[in-house]
Amino acid sequence: MATGTIPYSRRKRQRASLIDPYKSYVLKRWHQGCHSGAQLTKELRTKGYKGSAHGIYRYLETLKASTLAPSKQKSAAKLASSIQPNALLTLSASQATWLFFRKQEDLQPEEQETLRQLRQASPQLEVAYQLVDEFLHMVRERTGAQLDCWLNKVEISRLPAFHTFVTGVRKDKDAVLAGLTLPWSTGPVEGQVNRLKLIKRSMYGRAELDLLKLRVLHQSKKSQDRKDKYRNRQGPQADRLKKPKRRKMAQPL
């Protein structure tokens, strides 16, 4: 190639597997001396595992490959008592992100322990958690006045994961500040926009703007009857109040 680079040379992201939530249990049973794939498959079935037995055998092969030489191993009983399964080994990126975004009081005790271990695993993770927690506090409590201070903290931290997000915030800072301060929301407008897109996509290649206008502005007979009934109940006085007053034309001199 002209550039001398290899395409698709990045490390592929590891996909989530059905056995991921059960790896800590398998690791614990492995250290207790249970190396039978059939027995572990039976135990995981009772715990709700819905994957294939091949996935369990494949994970057991990775455990066998990482086992130390027999001369350096301890007995199974001592190893089981001295080594505890690490929950971080089975934690995916999406699960870690979810722990960062949830409130502390909404987490289960085991999730709180996993979050504590995750924050202690690296100083950068602790800084990232603090920044995420402060930003979520601004969103929930509408304390947008702290936005500039938060942006300065992000720059001082020099965490690459926040660069793209901070760049977008600075480009549209006024809108972000309004969203973090004002009580109004564009949710209803965005809902109507999504409704229009849904109707348009369902009609793609079948009709033009005229039919789209009819579908958007069409009112059902029940809705129209309900409005007429309300108008009649209000009486002629309501109609008179709604009519705009006509301005008198100035008489020519």
N, C-alpha and C positions, 0 to 999 in steps of 0.2 A: 504493500500500500504506500501511497505517496507520503502520508503523514507519519508513517512508521508506528502507528498505534494499533492496538488490537481491539476490534469492536466487541462490545459486551464483556469487557474485562472486569467489570465490577463484581464484587462478591454478591451472589444471589441471596435474597432475603429468605430465611428459613420459614416455611409455611407451618401454620398451626396444625397439630395432629390431634386426633381424638384421644390419644393416650397422654397428652400433656398434663391434664389435671390429675392424673393418677401416677405420675412418675415418682413423686415423693413417697407414695405408698409402696411402689415396687422397689424403690431404692432401700426403703426401710426393711422390707422383707428379704431383700438380697443380703443385707448386712446381718440379718438374723439367721441366714443359712439356707433360705428357700431359693433354690436355683431352678426349679421345675417350671417350665413354661406352661404346662397344662394346669398345674395347681394355681399359678398366679392368674391364668386366664379365668379359671373358675371363680376365684376370689373377686376379681375385678368385675365379673358379670353381676355378682350380687351387689356391688356398689354402684351399678348403673353404667358400666362401660359398654358402649354399643359398637366399638370398632371390631376389627378382625383380629384373630389370634396372631396373624403374621406381624402386626404392628408390635405386639408384646414381645415376640421372639426377636424381632429386629432390635428393640431397645435392650433386651438382655444381651445381645451380641456386643453392643457398645459397652455394657458394663463388664463383660468378660475381657474385652480388649483393654479396658482401663485398669484391670486388676493388677496389683503388684505381684512380683515374683513370690513363689510359695515360701522361700526362705525368709522373706521380709514381712510376711503376713502374720497377723495375730490370729488367735482362735476366733471362731465365729461369735462366740458369746461375748468376748472382750470387745470385739469390733462393733458389735451391735450396741453395747453400752457406752462406748467411747465416741462413736460417730453418729451424729444426728442428721437426718436429711435436711438439706438447705432448701427452703421454699423459693429462694431467688433463682435456683437452677431451673425450675419449671415455670417461671414467670415470663410471659410474653410481653412485647412492647405495648400492645393495646391494654393488657391487664394492668401494667404499671402506670400507664397514662390515666386509666380509670381511677386508680387509687389516688392519684394526684388531684383529680378534679372533684372528687366527692368530699362531702363534709366529714369531719372526724366522728361526729355523733351518729352518722349513718353507716359507719363501717362496723362489720362484725369483729369480735375480739381477735380472731385469727387474721383478718385483713389488717387490723391495726398493728399487729405484730409484724406482718409482712412489710407494711409501710415503714415501720420503725427500722427494720433491717435494711430496707432499701435506702433510706435516708442516711444510714450510717455506713453504707457500702462505699460511698465516695463523697468528698466535699463538694464536687460539682453538682451531684444529685441533690444535696441538701440546699445549695443555693438555688437550683432550679425549682425545687419545691416551694421555697420561700417566695420566689418571684411569682409563681403560679398562684399561690395562696393569696398574695396581696392583690393581684389583678382580679381574681374572682371576688374578693371582698369589695373592690370598687364596683364591680358589676352588680353584686347583690345589694349593696348598701347605697349605690349611686353617689359615691364619693369621688367624682371625676376631678376634683381639685388636686388630687394626689397623682394625677397622670404624669405630670412633668417629673416629679420626684421618682416615680417608678421607672420612667424611661432612662433617667440618669443611672439608676441602679443596674439596669440591664446593660448599659454601656460599660459600666465599671466591671461587671461580672465577666464580660467578653465570652459569653456562651454562644457558640455558633448556632445552636438550635433556635435562638430567639431572633436572629438577624432578619430573616424574611418577614416575620411577624411585625417587628418594630419598624421596618421600612414601610410596610403597608399602613401602619398606624400614623406615621409621620406624614405620609402622602395625603391622608384624609383625616387629619387630626381634628378639624372642627366637627366633622360628623361623629367621630369616635367620642369626643368630649361631650357632645350633645347626648349621645346614647348613654354615657356614664353619669349624666347629670339630670337631664329632663325626664319627667315621668311619662311622656308620650312615647308611643311605639309605632313603627311602620308595619306592624304585623298585619292589620286588616288590608292595607294596600298590597302588600306582598301576597296575601292570600288571594286577592282578586286577580293579580297578575298570573299567579300559578293556575287559577281557574281558566283564564283566557288561553294560556298556553296548552292546557289539557284539551280544551274544546278545539283549538286550532289543530293540534296534532291528530286528534281523532278524525278530523275532516280532511287531512292532508291528501291532495290529489283528487278530491271529490267535488269540491265546491269552491267558491270564491268569497269575497268580502261580504256580499249581500246575504248569503246564508249564515255566515258567521255573525253578522249584525242581528239577524233574526233570533239566533240561538242565544245570544248574550242578552238582548233586550226583551226577549219574550217573557211574558208573565202568564202564569197559569190562570185558568178560569176561576179556581178557588181563591187565589190571591186577589184577583180583581174584584170578585164578589165580596170578599172580606173588607176591602178598602171602600167599596160602595156602601156597604152596610154601616161602616163606621162614619162615613160622610153623611149618610141619611140620619143617623142617630144624633149627630151634632146639630142638625137642623140648618136652616138657611142662614142663620147668623154666622156660623163658621165659614160658609162660603163667602159671605159678605166681608168678613174680616180678611180673608185671603186675597181678595181682589185688590190690585194696586189702584191707588187713586190717580185719576187722570189730572194732569196739570192743565190749567186754563191757558189758552193761547193769548198772548198779549195782543190787544187791539191796536191796529195801526193808528198813528196820530193823524 
